[in-house]
Amino acid sequence: VVFQNPEDQLVTTVLEDDVAFGPENLGIERSRIGERIDDSLKSVGLVSFRQSDPTRMSGGQQQRAAIAGMLAM
């Protein structure tokens, strides 16, 4: 599920950590989480924002960040 307001779904100040949050809580191995982060950020076109603060991104980028988090799970 991706919320209408993506900022409600962003839980960290580093996009990579935010995307990893769900898989970590599901108990997925760290090595597999890294692959999932890579794949999901590529899918939404945010690879270059990997170390960025998602709370400082545009609304559209935040929506894509939230989608990346869901894809990683």
C-alpha positions in Angstrom: 0.0 0.0 0.0 1.3 3.5 -0.9 -0.5 6.3 1.0 -2.0 9.3 -0.7 0.5 11.5 1.2 3.9 9.9 0.7 5.5 11.9 3.5 3.4 9.9 5.9 5.3 6.8 4.7 8.9 8.2 4.9 10.5 7.1 8.2 14.2 8.0 7.9 16.4 10.9 6.7 18.3 8.8 4.1 16.4 7.3 1.2 18.5 4.1 1.2 17.6 3.5 4.8 13.9 4.3 4.2 13.7 1.7 1.3 15.5 -0.9 3.6 13.1 -0.3 6.5 10.4 -2.7 5.3 12.6 -5.6 4.2 14.6 -5.3 7.5 11.4 -5.7 9.5 10.4 -8.7 7.5 13.7 -10.4 8.5 15.2 -10.5 5.0 19.0 -11.0 4.9 21.0 -7.8 4.6 22.7 -9.0 1.4 19.3 -9.5 -0.3 18.1 -6.1 1.0 20.9 -4.4 -0.8 19.8 -6.0 -4.1 16.2 -5.0 -3.4 17.2 -1.4 -2.7 19.2 -1.3 -6.0 16.4 -2.8 -8.0 13.6 -0.7 -6.5 15.5 2.6 -6.8 16.3 1.8 -10.5 12.6 1.0 -11.1 11.5 4.4 -9.9 14.5 6.4 -11.3 15.9 7.5 -7.9 19.3 5.8 -7.9 21.1 9.1 -7.8 19.1 10.1 -4.7 20.2 7.0 -2.7 21.9 9.1 0.1 19.4 12.0 -0.1 16.9 13.0 2.6 13.5 12.0 1.3 11.8 14.6 3.4 13.6 17.3 1.2 12.5 15.8 -2.1 9.8 17.1 -4.3 6.3 15.6 -3.9 6.7 13.5 -7.0 10.1 12.2 -5.8 8.5 11.3 -2.4 5.8 9.3 -4.2 8.4 7.4 -6.1 10.4 6.9 -2.9 7.4 5.4 -1.2 6.8 3.1 -4.2 10.5 2.0 -4.0 9.9 1.1 -0.4 7.0 -1.1 -1.3 8.8 -2.7 -4.3 11.7 -3.6 -2.0 9.4 -5.7 0.2 
